């Protein structure tokens, strides 16, 4: 079975490609390399001893997208990762995020409709919940006004897929709402490889640990939490990758209860930023310099997942803990050039 993975050389995409290849799927990757590196393809091949087909082009190119589907008529599923994903950057460059995250999704769905293709998995986010009224956050929690343009693109994306699914009985889709993906493959052949200054906490921590960054900035120390810093549900990228394979098999085997479903992907446990720093120092024996600075626009106070639906309906459960994830991220960082 041939699966298209858009953004397949990115952080989560590359780990999912590995999981798919290890399960015997044939994979085609489309990536414009705007936030990834071609070296990731070599890492995937080293891990799996398989070389997925790779095509470099931008999904905003309508003609190229159409040509691709004309050329590859045996695609049986699409996992859509390709998107800009930094909350802070989205606040500064909203139009870039709407163009890149919404237009590309619509083009993909149009091509799938023309060819009557099904089995679509959307890379969504817990940002759609905003600051939830109740914790842990279940799939029944109301979707709120987004705190950032990035979060809004995920909310709009889900609405688009849901509306499309209502009018196409043969189309099946699952939106996976990630909490905070971290970590790396245990081989350290692939991991989170930000271009430029990291926008996410863990690569900034690991780069500070190796001396690439002078110190870590902790955004906000006056939140209404035990230590004043934000709380998040940090999930190992290996667990996340496995969830995509499970979700794909749910669609392929017609185990879905409706043709549009939503699942939270998290551990069900929240950790503060200072918790993460302390745990990193413990597992690496590395002292981490950091400073407390003002809050960052677009950040919420606290978010962690209610995992019952993913555990029971999807048949998936996170296996790794925060220490496992940080240990793997550190191993990956140590392999990178300073």
C-alpha positions in Angstrom: 0.0 0.0 0.0 1.4 3.4 -1.1 1.1 6.3 1.3 1.8 10.0 0.6 3.4 11.8 3.5 3.6 15.6 3.1 6.2 17.3 5.1 7.8 13.8 5.5 11.3 15.1 6.2 10.1 17.3 9.1 10.3 16.3 12.8 7.1 14.3 13.2 6.9 13.4 9.6 10.2 11.7 9.4 9.6 9.6 12.5 6.2 8.6 11.0 7.8 7.7 7.7 10.1 5.3 9.6 7.2 3.8 11.4 5.3 3.3 8.1 8.3 1.7 6.4 8.9 -0.6 9.3 5.2 -1.8 9.0 5.7 -2.6 5.3 4.1 0.5 3.7 5.5 2.1 0.6 6.0 5.8 1.2 6.2 8.8 -1.0 7.5 12.0 0.7 6.7 15.5 -0.6 8.6 18.3 1.2 9.8 21.7 0.1 12.6 21.7 2.7 11.6 25.1 4.0 11.9 23.8 7.6 13.7 20.5 7.1 16.9 19.1 5.6 17.6 16.6 2.9 20.0 14.8 5.3 16.9 13.5 7.1 16.3 11.2 4.1 19.6 9.6 4.7 18.7 9.1 8.4 15.4 7.4 7.4 17.3 5.1 5.0 19.9 4.1 7.6 17.2 3.2 10.2 14.9 1.2 7.9 17.3 0.0 5.1 14.6 1.3 2.8 14.7 4.4 0.6 11.3 6.2 0.3 10.6 8.1 -2.8 11.2 11.8 -2.3 9.9 14.7 -4.3 10.9 18.3 -3.6 8.2 20.8 -4.4 5.8 23.3 -2.7 2.3 22.2 -2.1 1.1 25.8 -2.8 1.9 25.1 -6.5 -1.5 24.0 -7.7 -0.3 22.7 -11.1 2.5 20.6 -9.5 0.1 19.1 -7.0 -2.3 18.1 -9.8 0.5 16.7 -11.9 1.7 14.6 -9.0 -1.6 12.9 -8.5 -1.8 12.3 -12.3 1.6 10.6 -12.1 0.9 8.6 -8.9 -2.5 7.1 -9.3 -1.9 4.3 -6.8 -1.9 6.4 -3.6 -4.1 4.8 -1.0 -3.7 7.2 1.9 -2.4 10.7 2.7 -0.8 11.9 6.0 -0.6 15.6 5.9 2.1 17.2 8.0 3.3 20.0 5.8 2.6 23.3 7.6 4.3 26.2 9.3 4.2 25.5 13.0 5.7 28.2 15.2 3.3 30.0 17.5 5.5 33.1 17.9 6.3 33.4 14.2 2.6 33.1 13.3 1.8 36.1 15.4 4.4 38.1 13.5 3.6 36.6 10.0 -0.1 35.7 10.0 -0.6 35.8 6.2 2.3 33.4 5.6 0.6 30.9 8.0 -2.8 31.2 6.4 -1.4 30.8 2.9 0.9 27.9 3.8 -1.4 26.0 6.1 -4.8 26.5 4.6 -4.2 26.8 0.9 -2.2 23.6 0.7 -4.8 21.6 2.6 -7.5 22.8 0.2 -5.4 21.9 -2.8 -4.8 18.4 -1.4 -8.4 17.7 -0.7 -9.5 19.0 -4.1 -7.1 16.5 -5.7 -8.4 13.7 -3.5 -12.0 14.5 -4.4 -11.2 14.5 -8.1 -9.7 11.0 -7.9 -12.1 9.7 -5.2 -9.3 9.0 -2.8 -9.9 8.3 0.9 -7.9 7.7 4.1 -6.7 11.2 5.1 -4.9 11.9 8.4 -4.5 15.5 9.5 -1.7 16.8 11.7 -3.7 19.0 14.1 -2.9 20.4 17.6 -4.2 20.9 21.1 -4.0 24.6 20.3 -7.5 24.3 19.0 -8.7 24.1 22.6 -7.1 27.4 23.6 -7.1 27.6 27.4 -9.5 24.8 28.2 -12.1 25.3 30.9 -11.3 21.8 32.4 -8.2 19.7 32.7 -7.3 17.2 31.5 -8.6 18.1 28.0 -10.9 15.7 26.3 -12.0 15.6 22.7 -15.4 16.9 23.8 -13.9 20.1 25.1 -15.1 23.2 23.2 -12.9 24.4 20.4 -12.2 28.0 21.4 -11.1 31.2 19.6 -7.4 30.6 18.8 -4.7 32.3 20.7 -2.5 32.6 17.6 -2.7 32.5 13.8 -1.0 29.1 13.9 -3.7 27.7 16.2 -6.4 29.3 14.0 -5.0 27.5 10.9 -5.4 24.1 12.7 -9.0 25.0 13.8 -9.9 26.2 10.2 -8.1 23.1 8.8 -10.3 20.8 10.9 -13.4 22.7 9.9 -12.5 22.3 6.2 -11.9 18.6 6.5 -15.1 18.1 8.5 -17.2 20.0 6.0 -15.7 18.1 3.2 -16.3 14.8 4.9 -20.0 15.6 5.4 -20.5 15.9 1.6 -18.4 12.9 0.6 -19.5 9.6 2.2 -16.6 7.7 0.7 -14.0 10.0 2.2 -12.6 9.1 5.6 -10.4 11.3 7.8 -8.9 11.5 11.2 -7.5 14.6 12.9 -4.9 13.9 15.4 -4.5 16.7 18.0 -1.0 16.6 19.3 0.0 18.0 22.6 3.8 18.7 22.8 6.0 16.4 20.7 9.6 16.0 21.8 12.5 13.5 21.6 14.2 11.7 18.8 14.6 8.2 17.3 16.7 6.0 19.6 19.3 5.6 16.9 19.8 9.4 16.9 19.7 9.2 13.1 16.7 11.5 13.0 15.4 14.1 15.5 14.1 17.6 15.8 16.3 19.8 13.5 15.2 23.4 13.7 16.5 25.8 11.1 17.9 28.9 12.8 16.9 29.8 16.4 14.6 27.1 17.8 11.0 28.0 18.4 10.3 25.0 20.6 11.5 24.4 24.1 13.4 21.1 23.8 15.8 21.9 21.0 16.5 25.2 22.7 17.3 23.3 25.9 19.6 20.8 24.1 21.4 23.6 22.2 21.9 25.5 25.4 23.2 22.3 27.0 25.9 21.9 24.3 26.8 25.6 24.4 25.3 26.6 21.1 23.0 29.0 22.9 24.3 31.0 25.9 21.2 30.5 28.0 17.6 29.4 27.8 14.8 32.0 28.1 11.8 30.8 30.1 8.8 32.8 28.9 6.7 33.8 31.9 7.2 33.0 35.6 4.0 34.5 36.9 1.5 32.0 35.6 -1.0 30.6 38.1 0.8 27.3 38.4 2.8 25.8 41.2 6.2 27.2 40.0 4.8 30.1 37.9 5.8 28.5 34.5 3.6 27.1 31.8 2.5 23.4 32.0 2.4 21.2 28.9 1.9 17.5 28.0 5.2 16.4 26.5 4.8 13.3 24.3 7.7 11.3 22.8 7.8 11.6 19.0 8.1 7.8 18.7 4.8 7.4 20.4 3.3 10.0 18.1 4.6 8.3 15.0 3.1 5.0 16.1 -0.3 6.7 16.6 -0.3 7.7 12.9 0.2 4.1 11.8 -2.6 3.0 14.1 -4.9 5.7 12.8 -4.1 4.9 9.2 -4.9 1.2 9.8 -8.1 2.2 11.5 -9.2 3.9 8.2 -7.9 1.3 5.9 -9.6 -1.5 7.8 -12.9 0.5 8.0 -12.8 0.5 11.8 -13.7 4.2 12.0 -17.1 5.0 13.6 -17.7 8.0 11.3 -15.9 9.4 8.3 -14.4 12.2 10.4 -12.9 11.5 13.8 -10.8 13.4 16.2 -8.3 12.0 18.8 -6.0 13.7 21.4 -2.4 12.4 21.4 -0.7 13.0 24.7 0.5 11.3 27.9 -2.2 12.6 30.1 0.4 14.2 32.4 1.5 17.8 32.6 5.0 19.1 33.3 6.0 22.8 33.8 8.9 24.4 32.0 11.0 24.2 35.2 10.0 20.5 35.6 11.5 19.9 32.1 14.7 21.8 32.9 15.1 19.9 36.2 14.5 16.6 34.5 16.9 17.4 31.7 19.6 18.2 34.2 18.9 14.9 36.0 19.1 12.7 32.9 22.1 14.4 31.3 24.1 15.5 34.4 24.3 18.8 32.6 23.7 22.1 34.3 21.4 24.3 32.2 21.8 28.2 32.4 18.4 29.9 32.0 16.7 33.2 32.7 13.1 34.1 33.5 11.7 36.6 31.0 8.3 38.1 30.1 5.4 36.0 28.9 5.2 35.3 25.1 2.1 36.3 23.2 0.0 33.3 22.1 1.0 31.0 25.0 -1.7 29.5 27.3 -1.2 28.6 31.0 -1.8 24.9 31.1 -2.7 21.9 28.8 -2.6 18.2 29.1 -4.6 15.5 27.5 -7.5 13.2 28.5 -6.3 10.1 26.7 -9.2 7.7 27.3 -10.6 8.0 23.7 -7.2 7.4 22.1 -6.5 4.5 24.4 -9.9 2.7 24.0 -11.2 3.7 20.6 -8.0 4.1 18.7 -6.1 1.4 20.6 -3.1 3.5 21.2 -1.3 4.5 24.3 1.9 6.5 25.0 4.7 4.2 26.2 7.6 6.6 26.9 7.9 9.2 29.7 9.6 12.6 29.9 12.9 11.2 30.9 13.0 8.8 27.9 12.2 11.7 25.5 14.8 14.1 27.0 17.4 11.4 27.0 16.8 10.7 23.3 16.7 14.4 22.4 20.1 14.9 24.1 21.6 11.9 22.3 20.4 13.4 19.0 21.8 16.9 19.8 25.2 15.5 20.7 25.5 14.1 17.2 24.9 17.5 15.6 27.7 19.9 14.6 28.1 22.9 17.0 
